[in-house]
Amino acid sequence: RQMCIRDSAYTDEQTVMPSARADYQGFASLEMLYHEASHTTVTGPLEEAISARMKAAGRNDDSDLWHVVQFYTVGAVTRDVLARHGEPGYVPYADKRGLYTSYWAPFMRAVNSVWLGHMAGKVDLQEAAKEMVETLPAR
């Protein structure tokens, strides 16, 4: 079972998302539904690639890097698609919650310096995973 922040939404055989949460209202519900659905399709290869690179680098720390990348990607895609369809100004969930400047701040150098290249189609997944792990601060 894949879980998100504080077990508030999760995906196993189905996606479960609370409809009454204030931070899941409006277009945030679209982003979170997309986030949860991506656990069933793209998260596996991403998590495997990062895990393999962590192991190859001799790191055994429990990294949230794959989840940060997932949140970042889904948030950016949601924001960009909404803007293209006449809804500019959407602020992704993790940005609104300040996760990139607090809890996930150590991962943002890897995301900004490497993952954006992957999102632009310039770096393949395996190379992106390798470079992101190399960019992580030592634990």
Protein Blocks (a to p, Z undefined) as FASTA:
>chain_A
ZZdehhlaccfkbccddfkbmklgcjllmmmmmmmmmmmmmmmmmmmmmmmmmmmnopab
dcfklmmmmmmmmmmmmmmmmmmnopghiacfklmnommmmmmmmmmmmmmmmmmmmmno
pacfklmmmmmmmmpccZZ
